[in-house]
Amino acid sequence: MKSLLALLTLVALPALAAEPTLYGRYEYIALPEIGGEVLKAKMDTGALTASLSAKDIETFTRDGDEWVRFRLATKGASNKVYEHKVARISKIKARSEEDEDDKEGAEPTKRPVVDLELCLGKVKRTVEVNLTDRSSFNYPLLIGAKALREFDAAVNPARRYTADKPDC
């Protein structure tokens, strides 16, 4: 009887889930593999993937694997060329604010995706980041839902820069 009671007690106890860390709509994120650059990032729960502003994006083959070389397309970025192995090629649909009629015939944009180490506050994670020219946007780094899950993050859109400066 005692063991049955113990079993029922274990089954009845709710599992304690870790609370996500609350971040603001905008945060500073360091890129340890990209010269330690610290960028302003937009935390965007409406986007699926993360995107980094890059230019001169060129894929090539090295030892039978697909690689990409690029330069950062951010204010004050050096002209340094970075090379990373391509994790996959993503197909990005037309942006939501574009006219619905244009979406039907539009081909998805193909972007190289790299596994990139990101540092948010004191937390470091490797996430998939697609490379595209975001120089016309206010934030050179967009953190989408997949990356937010990697950081176990929740976003409060009323707050900004809630995490400590990146220190991984």
C-alpha positions as CSV (number, residue, x, y, z in Angstrom):
1,M,0.0,0.0,0.0
2,K,2.9,2.3,0.9
3,S,4.5,1.9,-2.6
4,L,1.2,2.5,-4.3
5,L,0.8,5.8,-2.4
6,A,4.3,6.8,-3.2
7,L,3.7,6.1,-6.9
8,L,0.4,8.1,-6.9
9,T,2.2,11.0,-5.2
10,L,4.9,11.0,-7.9
11,V,2.4,10.8,-10.7
12,A,0.3,13.6,-9.2
13,L,3.2,16.1,-8.8
14,P,3.4,18.5,-11.7
15,A,6.7,18.7,-13.6
16,L,8.5,21.9,-12.9
17,A,9.4,23.6,-16.1
18,A,12.2,26.1,-16.2
19,E,11.0,29.6,-16.7
20,P,12.2,31.3,-19.9
21,T,14.5,34.3,-19.6
22,L,12.7,37.5,-20.5
23,Y,14.4,39.7,-23.0
24,G,13.4,43.0,-24.6
25,R,12.4,43.5,-28.3
26,Y,16.0,44.7,-28.9
27,E,19.1,43.3,-27.4
28,Y,22.9,43.4,-27.9
29,I,24.4,40.1,-29.2
30,A,28.0,39.3,-29.7
31,L,29.4,37.1,-32.5
32,P,32.5,35.4,-31.1
33,E,33.2,33.7,-34.5
34,I,32.9,37.1,-36.4
35,G,35.7,39.0,-34.7
36,G,33.7,39.4,-31.5
37,E,31.4,42.0,-33.1
38,V,28.6,43.2,-30.9
39,L,25.4,44.0,-32.9
40,K,22.0,45.4,-32.1
41,A,19.5,42.6,-32.7
42,K,15.8,42.6,-33.1
43,M,14.1,39.7,-31.2
44,D,11.3,38.8,-33.7
45,T,8.9,36.1,-32.7
46,G,7.2,36.5,-36.0
47,A,10.2,35.3,-38.0
48,L,11.2,31.7,-38.0
49,T,15.0,32.0,-38.6
50,A,17.8,34.3,-37.6
51,S,19.3,36.6,-40.2
52,L,22.6,38.4,-40.3
53,S,23.3,41.4,-42.5
54,A,26.0,40.3,-45.0
55,K,27.3,41.4,-48.4
56,D,29.5,39.9,-51.1
57,I,27.9,36.5,-50.3
58,E,29.5,33.8,-52.4
59,T,29.2,30.1,-52.0
60,F,32.1,27.7,-53.0
61,T,33.2,24.2,-52.5
62,R,36.0,23.1,-50.1
63,D,37.0,19.5,-49.6
64,G,33.6,18.4,-51.1
65,D,31.6,20.6,-48.7
66,E,29.7,23.7,-49.5
67,W,31.1,26.9,-47.9
68,V,30.2,30.6,-48.0
69,R,32.4,33.7,-47.8
70,F,31.0,37.1,-46.9
71,R,31.6,40.4,-45.4
72,L,29.4,42.0,-42.7
73,A,27.0,44.6,-44.0
74,T,26.8,46.7,-40.8
75,K,27.7,50.2,-39.9
76,G,31.4,50.5,-39.0
77,A,32.2,46.9,-40.0
78,S,35.6,46.1,-41.2
79,N,36.1,44.9,-44.7
80,K,37.2,41.5,-43.4
81,V,36.1,38.4,-45.3
82,Y,34.6,35.5,-43.2
83,E,34.2,31.9,-44.3
84,H,31.9,29.4,-42.8
85,K,30.7,25.9,-43.8
86,V,27.1,26.0,-45.1
87,A,24.7,24.1,-42.9
88,R,21.9,24.3,-45.5
89,I,20.3,26.5,-48.1
90,S,17.0,28.1,-46.9
91,K,14.1,29.2,-49.1
92,I,12.6,32.4,-47.8
93,K,9.1,33.3,-48.8
94,A,8.1,36.9,-49.9
95,R,7.9,39.4,-47.0
96,S,4.4,39.7,-45.4
97,E,4.0,43.4,-46.2
98,E,4.4,42.7,-49.9
99,D,1.3,42.7,-52.1
100,E,-0.6,39.4,-52.0
101,D,-0.7,39.3,-55.8
102,D,3.0,39.5,-56.1
103,K,3.5,36.4,-53.8
104,E,1.8,34.0,-56.1
105,G,4.3,34.1,-58.9
106,A,7.4,35.1,-56.8
107,E,10.1,32.5,-56.4
108,P,11.4,32.1,-52.8
109,T,14.8,33.6,-52.2
110,K,17.6,31.1,-51.5
111,R,20.0,32.0,-48.7
112,P,23.0,30.2,-47.3
113,V,22.5,29.2,-43.6
114,V,25.5,28.8,-41.3
115,D,25.7,27.5,-37.7
116,L,27.0,30.5,-35.8
117,E,27.8,31.0,-32.1
118,L,25.8,33.9,-30.6
119,C,26.3,35.4,-27.1
120,L,23.2,37.0,-25.4
121,G,24.0,38.3,-22.0
122,K,26.0,35.5,-20.4
123,V,24.4,32.8,-22.5
124,K,26.2,31.3,-25.6
125,R,24.4,29.2,-28.1
126,T,25.0,27.9,-31.6
127,V,22.1,28.7,-33.9
128,E,21.3,28.6,-37.6
129,V,21.7,32.1,-39.2
130,N,20.9,32.9,-42.8
131,L,23.0,35.5,-44.6
132,T,21.3,38.3,-46.4
133,D,21.9,42.1,-47.0
134,R,19.9,43.8,-44.2
135,S,21.8,47.1,-44.5
136,S,18.5,48.9,-45.3
137,F,17.1,47.7,-41.9
138,N,17.7,49.4,-38.5
139,Y,18.9,46.1,-37.0
140,P,21.6,44.1,-38.7
141,L,20.7,40.9,-36.8
142,L,17.3,39.4,-36.6
143,I,16.7,36.7,-34.0
144,G,13.7,34.5,-35.0
145,A,11.7,31.9,-33.2
146,K,14.1,29.0,-33.7
147,A,17.0,30.9,-32.1
148,L,14.7,32.3,-29.3
149,R,13.9,28.7,-28.4
150,E,17.7,27.9,-28.3
151,F,18.1,30.7,-25.8
152,D,15.0,29.6,-23.9
153,A,13.8,33.2,-24.4
154,A,10.5,35.0,-24.0
155,V,10.2,38.5,-25.4
156,N,8.5,41.5,-23.8
157,P,8.0,44.0,-26.7
158,A,7.6,46.9,-24.3
159,R,11.2,46.5,-23.1
160,R,14.6,47.1,-24.7
161,Y,18.1,45.9,-23.9
162,T,17.2,44.0,-20.7
163,A,20.2,41.6,-20.9
164,D,23.6,42.5,-19.7
165,K,26.1,43.4,-22.4
166,P,27.3,40.2,-24.0
167,D,29.9,38.5,-21.8
168,C,30.4,34.9,-22.7
